[in-house]
């Protein structure tokens, strides 16, 4: 079978589509014929050699797929060969066949297309868990999302109205990505570090930034009150900004380290207590390993929203595995917008 293989840390030059053996499931596992696979920034972080993402090389990326059950391992119940499913494998999903734990393989409801479903097990499930479990979102909250133009940012914008609605503020690394984030549902979008430049304030009025930096621009967008919830995939690089714009009682959820730099210490307890602030960590990989039932529950919830038509998530479909390295380049360089999935099988 064909699979994407990362041979060593680096870039697209070390990503190759190769013929590899077809895997078979062990006890409690399921083999899936992959129809579509989702692309995620965690695969970019692995590719460039960030610590703790790849135990050894070569490495097989891919952590969310849709497809049909090919083979069941011993002891698996509730699934049958031929069932349409989504799955969250620990890796190796960018391939024609992948093995996943049965606990993280969920039947696909009628009416949900395999293409859109490939964005569910990691991207959409992470987004709903960030908002609900980790972020304790309440209807009416003002939410700040960094990297608002990416797959998670796009999903959050689609989910917030379904969870009761709130005000959405985003930041982007490149000013030219503000328009796409606004189109997905953000009320204001600012370029980090350039709030007083052209395109830095992506508010619907088309006005330029308010000057003085992103913290002042974000606070101005909230009428000076601050934000109730921050979703931050940037490690601790933006943590000072998060704290500066936090409203009393705000929750700050750190769920990645997209820049790959060193992670700084968390704020002193006194600063958190003074603002009644919470700083929380979130890891999809950690939940998959230690609490798969929570992750599976989120997957089912999102599939239900897709099935009843309440949730619509546009995706960019790549024609095959050979197109993935270039898409990973675009994601790493901040040129990608929205969610990418790749068509793998029929």
Order of alpha helices (4+ residues) and beta strands (2+ residues): beta-beta-beta-alpha-beta-beta-beta-beta-alpha-alpha-beta-alpha-beta-alpha-beta-alpha-beta-alpha-beta-alpha-beta-alpha-alpha-beta-alpha-beta
